[in-house]
Amino acid sequence: MTDLTKLTLADARDGLAKGDFTSVELTEAHIKSMDAHRNLNAYITETPEKAVEMAKASDAKRAKGDAGKMEGLPIAIKDLFCTEGVQTTAASHILEGFKPEYESTVTTNLFNNGAVMLGKANLDEFAMGSSNTSSYYGNVINPWKTADGKDLVPGGSSGGSAAAVAAGMALAATGTDTGGSIRQPASYCGIVGLKPTYGRCSRWGIVAFASSLDQAGPMTKTVRDAAIMLGAMAGHDAKDSTSAPVAVPDFEAALTGDIRGMKIGIPKEYRVDGMPEEINKLWENGIAMLRDAGAEVVDVSLPHTKYALGTYYIVAPAEASSNLARYDGLRYGQRVMEDGDSLDDMYMKSRAAGFGKEVQRRIMIGTYVLSAGYYDAYYNKALKVRRRIYQDFENAFGTVDAILTPTAPSAAFAIGENEDDPVKMYLNDVFTVPASLAGLPGLSVPTGLSAAGLPLGLQLIGKPFDEETVLRVGGVLESAAAFNAKPFGQEG
């Protein structure tokens, strides 16, 4: 039998429909792969018994002719989504042991469509990071290696999800993206990552980081798989006031392979100083591929791009400091209290013990920019710049259908590298943050290898709620690039 862990979602869906294998067989193959790749630390909580139960129920459902969009397909769930009765930690010590009594809307949608949960994927603590080295449960290791065999970061924050998909430990995975947390790890691990438009997928039941930026999306092996999974995740949710009441189109039908006559924008401001030549070459190759497919390439300007990273690191920490105030050891989170401690002592000890260094750093930045003396100077000004960044995109989309940029300024780096320089670490998100601030859909597609043999991705940015165009162009880029390199152990 074919190695079931090497199938795409679409292939597995078709194989199940034809009766070539059952969901139980497909799920057990992935559980075996999880055992074999435990050294990558991609999962915080594995749920093999639950997965087999769900697979059996799915096979029974299919036998009755009642198959959903993701029927019988085993996937990983980022441990930021609340899952009923299954530990949900956000990779933080403060939430260790927390078992929600409810299901997030996105996982509800996926499970209602037949998806099978293999476990909860590792991430940066509270989704804060771009290397997956801030998890309380340890670093996730990228399944890709350089020639010298160094362990590499998988990107963050959805690093566990990306590593699980790249290593064949899940057919696909959920991710969340606040400033690039789906797209950047997808680029580092050689898979496809889609951040939908803000409001496309409900945030209800997802542990909040920065509420005006957080958005759930699929992490998959192919663009078609991203279209399939997004169709099963998305939809209006009355429980989330920011969920948009818009129809969910047939995203897979958008993959026509025809982009003739479409206009693709190339923003000059993304040609940043010091950009490595291999990233520039990757971008030029992508431009040539789209032009060869019949698209017209147009230069556009996004003049406020240079302020995006600074704006993000004011807005996101401000919202994080507010959201994470609830973890006080009293109503939420682990409690640390000794005899004679006051209420204030308990708050301080609980939060000091429960939060890691990166989370503490962002809470302090956020509290500072929201403080009475600096609110207008930093937070209010950042909101005004954010509006200008959105207007830049609005102007550009007056003349183009989609925008092409690199996803990240480099390939995956070694674990431990850049750890002592948070600003350098924050620069990993320099190409993904503007679309996040504007709430636009962004898709990362693997299109080449670095000189060290590591995957590199290109990003497509689209108009609000126009994921169909992003996926259509992404499908053409994927076909032209013909990226078929695999990490060690996944060849063949």
Residue, then its C-alpha position, 0 to 999 in steps of 0.5 A: m500500500t502507498d505510504l499514507t503519510k505522504l498523501t495530500l489532503a486531496d489525494a487522501r480524500d479521493g482515496l477514502a471516497k474510492g475505498d482504497f483505505t479507511s480513515v482508521e488505516l489513514t489515522e493509524a499510519h499518522i499515529k505511527s509517524m508521530d511515534a517515529h518523529r517524536n524527536l521533533n517535539a511538534y506536539i504538546t498533547e497527542t490524542p491517539e485514542k481519540a483519533v482512532e475513535m473519531a476515525k471509526a465514527s468517520d468510516a461509519k458515517r461515510a458508509k451511510g453516504d454522509a461524508g463531510k468536506m474533511e471526512g476521515l482526514p487526520i490533522a493537527i490542531k494548534d494548541l491555541f484552539c480550545t478543544e473540549g476535554v483535551q488539554t489546551t495550554a497555548a504552550s504556557h505553563i500558566l495554562e498547563g492542565f486546562k481542559p476546556e468545557y467547550e470547543s472553538t468554532v473553527t475546530t467545531n466546523l472542522f470536526n462537523n466536516g469529518a476531520v480527525m484530531l491527532g493532537k495539539a501542536n506545539l507553538d511559541e508561548f501564547a503565539m508570541g515568536s517567530s522561531n518556536t523557541s519560547s514554548y514552555y514545552g520545549n523547542v520544536i525542531n524543523p524536519w529540514k536539516t543543513a549539511d552540517g546537521k544542525d537543528l533548525v527552527p521551524g518558524g513561529s508561532s505555528g512551528g509545531s503545525a508546520a513541522a507536523v505537516a512537513a514531516g508527515m505527522a499530519l495531513a494538514a494542521t490549523g495555524t493562527d497568524t497574528g503577524g506572520s505566524i502561519r506564513q513564515p513557518a510555512s516558508y521555513c518548512g516548505i509547505v503552504g500556509l494561508k492567512p485568510t482575511y480578518g473575520r473570515c474564520s471565527r476567533w471564538g475559542i482561540v486563546a487571544f494574543a492580539s485580538s484585532l490581528d489574530q486569524a486562524g488558517p490552514m497549513t497544508k502540503t499544497v494550495r489545493d489542500a489549503a482551499i479544501m481546508l479553508g472551506a471547512m474552517a470558515g464561516h460567520d459566527a454570531k459568537d465572534s463580533t468580528s466574524a464577517p457575515v459573508a458567504v463561504p465560496d467554493f475555494e477549490a473551484a477557484l483553482t482554474g490554473d488560468i491567470r491570463g490578463m490578471k495584474i500582479g503588483i510588485p511593491k518597490e518598498y519590499r526591496v529592503d536594504g541588505m536583502p539576501e541575493e537568494i531571496n531577491k532571485l527567488w522573487e524575480n523567478g516568481i515574477a517571471m513564472l507569473r508573467d509566463a503564465g499570462a499575468e501582467v506584472v505592475d510596479v506598485s508603491l506601499p509607502h508606509t510599509k517601512y513603519a509596519l514593523g514598528t506599528y505592529y510591535i506597539v499594537a500587538p503588545a498593547e492588545a496582548s497586555s490587555n488580553l493576558a491580564r485575565y491570567d491572574g491566578l485567581r480566575y484563570g491560570q495557575r496560582v502561586m501563593e504562600d502563607g501570609d501572601s497578600l492578594d498582590d503577592m499572589y498576582m505577582k508570583s502567579r504571573a512571574a511563574g506562569f509566563g515565560k520571558e518573551v511573554q513578560r517582555r511583550i506585556m511590559i511593552g504593551t503596558y508601557v505604550l498604553s500607560a497614561g503618559y504615552y498612550d497618545a504618543y505611541y498607541n494612538k499614533a500607531l493606530k493612525v499609521r495602521r490606517r495609512i498602511y491599509q490605505d496603501f493597499e487599497n490604492a494598490f488594489g485599485t490597479v492590481d489583482a494581487i501582490l507578490t513578495p517574499t514571505a521571509p527575509s531568510a531560510a530557517f536558522a539554527i536553534g539558538e541563533n538570534e536568541d539574544d537579539p529580540v529586534k533581529m528576531y522580530l525582523n523575521d516578520v518584516f514581509t508578513v506584518p503589513a498584510s496582518l495590520a491591513g487584515l488582508p489574506g496572505l498565502s505562502v507558497p514554497t517556490g525554491l531552495s536556499a544555497a544551503g538546501l532549505p525551503l524558501g517561500l513567496q507570498l501572495i497578498g489579496k483584496p479583503f475576502d478575495e482568497e479565491t484570487v490568492l489561491r488561483v494565483g498561488g496554484v499557478l505559482e505552485s505548478a510553475a515552481a514545481f517544488n518537490a523537495k522534501p525534508f530528510g525521511q520524507e523523500g520518495 
